[in-house]
Amino acid sequence: MKDLNKDDLYKVLKEPTLENFRELLQNHMGEEDYLDFKKEWESNEKMSKHILAMANSGGGCIILGVEQNGDGSFGICGLKSLKDPAKLKEGIKGIIPDSLEYLIKDFKYESSEYKAMENRKFQILIIKDNPKNLPYVCCKDGNDIKDGEIYIRTGTESRRANNYQIEKIIDRKLNACKIPKNKDISLEKHLKHLKILYSELTYTTDTGWISNLAKALTGISGNKKTEKKELYPKEDYDDFILKVLNKKKKRIEEELDIQDQ
């Protein structure tokens, strides 16, 4: 039995046609973090748990109408009836966050060169990967789920994430949002960065009636004048430093209990 052909999975996600879906089932095989098989639709709570887990693990697909047996083989059983996407949406409403995106594709085969699929119906639930919205947190208590839990896919299971796995999820979000991880920066570097930012909001002009002529003849410029651009903050750099200094002094006085009476 072949391992999952990721190219086939990609084709289904990009173009969920009958032919691409048939090739996926014909060439796969085994459940992965991003691929799950279900004989039938499960309860809204269980489906929500799987959806949340896949969304937190990079997205993926749940194929309905295919059963994985204990020996690793697969049964292409098909669905008795197709799930109405509106009913699924209503059933899991309030369990998964509104920002979690998914879609359902229907597949009906009247005939197929892959005989096991003839006259059968399948559905594929595609969970989109959007790391900027991570983590996706369960929003409701139930028999199979718990409010506030974060689920992930580990192999063939959807389970609660541990602290390390949650940190990895947060790292994906920070990378997607292009937010640098927190690093220790010295006060000197902070002030240097601040000075640079303030300097970007100023410009220098030459003054004096011989300024331009002197510069042209000798390469020596005349008098210079630094002016603030329109968006320059009302509080300039020195004022900001003075304000922070006074606040720091106040904090030290409080710590030492030497405040003015």
JOVENQUI-V713290 format. One record per residue. N is the residue number from 1. OMEGA is omega in radians with two decimals (* if undefined). D_CENTER is the distance of its C-alpha to the mean C-alpha in Angstrom with 2 decimals. Layout:
BEGIN
N_OMEGA_D_CENTER / N_OMEGA_D_CENTER
END
This chain:
BEGIN
1_-3.06_33.70 / 2_2.95_31.08 / 3_3.14_27.60 / 4_3.06_24.76 / 5_-3.07_24.97 / 6_3.10_21.47 / 7_3.10_23.05 / 8_3.11_24.26 / 9_3.14_20.91 / 10_3.14_19.41 / 11_3.12_22.41 / 12_-3.14_21.95 / 13_-3.11_18.35 / 14_-3.14_19.56 / 15_-3.09_22.96 / 16_3.13_23.45 / 17_3.11_27.22 / 18_-3.10_29.88 / 19_3.14_30.81 / 20_3.11_27.39 / 21_3.11_26.87 / 22_3.13_30.37 / 23_3.11_29.76 / 24_-3.12_26.66 / 25_-3.08_28.83 / 26_-3.00_31.78 / 27_-3.04_30.19 / 28_1.82_27.63 / 29_3.05_27.70 / 30_3.10_26.09 / 31_-3.14_23.12 / 32_3.08_20.05 / 33_-3.03_16.62 / 34_-3.13_15.52 / 35_-3.12_18.91 / 36_3.14_20.99 / 37_3.11_24.41 / 38_3.11_26.09 / 39_3.14_29.72 / 40_3.01_29.21 / 41_3.10_26.73 / 42_-3.13_26.40 / 43_3.14_26.40 / 44_3.14_23.76 / 45_-3.12_22.78 / 46_3.11_22.49 / 47_3.12_20.58 / 48_3.13_18.10 / 49_3.12_17.73 / 50_-3.13_17.15 / 51_3.12_14.58 / 52_-3.10_12.58 / 53_3.14_13.13 / 54_3.13_12.07 / 55_3.12_8.80 / 56_-3.07_8.09 / 57_3.08_9.78 / 58_3.13_8.34 / 59_3.14_10.13 / 60_-3.07_13.88 / 61_2.94_17.19 / 62_-3.11_19.78 / 63_-3.10_23.22 / 64_-3.13_25.82 / 65_3.12_29.48 / 66_-3.09_29.35 / 67_3.04_30.40 / 68_-3.11_30.04 / 69_-3.10_33.27 / 70_-3.13_33.99 / 71_3.12_35.47 / 72_3.11_32.35 / 73_-3.08_33.90 / 74_3.06_32.52 / 75_3.13_34.21 / 76_-3.01_33.59 / 77_-3.09_34.71 / 78_3.14_33.02 / 79_3.06_32.34 / 80_3.11_35.25 / 81_-3.13_33.51 / 82_-3.14_30.28 / 83_3.06_27.85 / 84_-3.13_27.67 / 85_3.14_24.03 / 86_3.13_25.21 / 87_3.08_26.50 / 88_3.14_23.33 / 89_-3.14_21.40 / 90_-3.09_24.17 / 91_-3.11_24.32 / 92_3.10_20.75 / 93_-3.12_20.59 / 94_3.11_20.19 / 95_3.12_18.70 / 96_3.13_15.09 / 97_3.13_13.14 / 98_-3.09_13.96 / 99_-3.13_10.46 / 100_-3.08_10.05 / 101_3.09_11.51 / 102_3.05_14.17 / 103_-3.12_17.59 / 104_3.08_20.90 / 105_3.13_23.30 / 106_3.09_26.97 / 107_3.13_29.22 / 108_-3.12_33.00 / 109_3.01_35.44 / 110_3.06_39.13 / 111_-3.13_39.95 / 112_3.06_38.25 / 113_3.04_39.48 / 114_-2.91_37.39 / 115_-3.09_39.93 / 116_-3.08_37.85 / 117_-3.09_35.71 / 118_3.09_38.68 / 119_3.12_38.92 / 120_-3.14_35.69 / 121_3.14_32.60 / 122_2.99_29.01 / 123_3.08_25.61 / 124_3.10_22.17 / 125_-3.08_19.12 / 126_3.13_16.11 / 127_-3.05_12.66 / 128_3.09_10.10 / 129_3.09_6.97 / 130_-3.02_4.28 / 131_3.13_1.08 / 132_-3.13_3.03 / 133_3.14_4.42 / 134_-0.15_4.40 / 135_3.04_7.18 / 136_-3.00_8.99 / 137_3.07_12.54 / 138_-3.02_15.80 / 139_-3.05_17.83 / 140_3.03_21.28 / 141_3.07_23.89 / 142_-3.14_25.65 / 143_-3.07_27.62 / 144_-3.09_24.71 / 145_3.14_21.87 / 146_3.13_21.68 / 147_3.10_20.30 / 148_-3.14_17.73 / 149_3.04_17.01 / 150_-3.11_13.78 / 151_3.08_14.46 / 152_3.04_13.59 / 153_3.01_15.55 / 154_-3.06_18.27 / 155_-3.11_20.58 / 156_-3.05_21.87 / 157_2.99_21.01 / 158_-3.06_18.45 / 159_-3.13_18.97 / 160_3.14_18.04 / 161_3.03_15.94 / 162_-3.06_18.12 / 163_-3.13_17.63 / 164_-3.12_16.97 / 165_3.08_14.26 / 166_3.09_12.55 / 167_3.11_12.94 / 168_3.10_11.31 / 169_3.13_8.13 / 170_3.09_8.44 / 171_3.11_9.36 / 172_3.12_6.34 / 173_-3.13_4.64 / 174_3.12_8.15 / 175_-3.13_8.58 / 176_3.14_6.10 / 177_3.14_7.85 / 178_3.08_10.95 / 179_-3.13_12.08 / 180_3.07_14.76 / 181_-3.12_15.32 / 182_3.11_18.26 / 183_3.09_21.52 / 184_3.12_25.09 / 185_-3.12_26.79 / 186_3.09_30.47 / 187_-3.14_32.05 / 188_3.14_33.81 / 189_3.09_30.64 / 190_-3.11_29.17 / 191_3.10_32.46 / 192_3.11_32.57 / 193_-3.13_29.18 / 194_3.11_30.43 / 195_3.12_33.67 / 196_3.14_31.98 / 197_3.11_29.96 / 198_-3.10_33.22 / 199_3.11_35.11 / 200_-3.11_32.79 / 201_3.06_34.13 / 202_3.04_37.77 / 203_-3.06_40.06 / 204_3.10_43.52 / 205_3.05_46.60 / 206_3.08_50.11 / 207_-3.12_53.03 / 208_-3.02_56.80 / 209_3.13_58.98 / 210_-3.03_59.42 / 211_-3.07_55.87 / 212_3.13_54.92 / 213_3.14_58.37 / 214_-3.13_58.36 / 215_-3.12_55.00 / 216_-3.05_56.18 / 217_-3.00_59.48 / 218_-3.05_58.57 / 219_3.13_54.83 / 220_-3.11_54.96 / 221_3.10_53.09 / 222_-3.13_54.65 / 223_3.14_53.30 / 224_3.10_49.54 / 225_3.11_47.83 / 226_-3.12_44.20 / 227_-3.12_42.90 / 228_3.07_39.77 / 229_-3.04_37.56 / 230_-3.08_37.06 / 231_3.13_33.61 / 232_-3.09_34.89 / 233_3.11_34.20 / 234_3.12_37.25 / 235_-3.11_36.90 / 236_-3.03_37.63 / 237_-3.11_36.76 / 238_3.12_39.96 / 239_3.14_39.60 / 240_3.14_36.08 / 241_-3.14_37.35 / 242_3.13_40.31 / 243_3.14_38.24 / 244_3.13_36.01 / 245_3.13_39.19 / 246_3.11_40.88 / 247_3.13_37.97 / 248_3.11_37.96 / 249_3.13_41.71 / 250_-3.14_41.40 / 251_3.12_38.94 / 252_3.11_41.35 / 253_3.13_44.24 / 254_3.13_42.48 / 255_-3.09_41.76 / 256_3.14_45.39 / 257_3.12_46.73 / 258_-3.13_48.85 / 259_3.07_47.86 / 260_-3.14_50.56 / 261_*_52.56
END
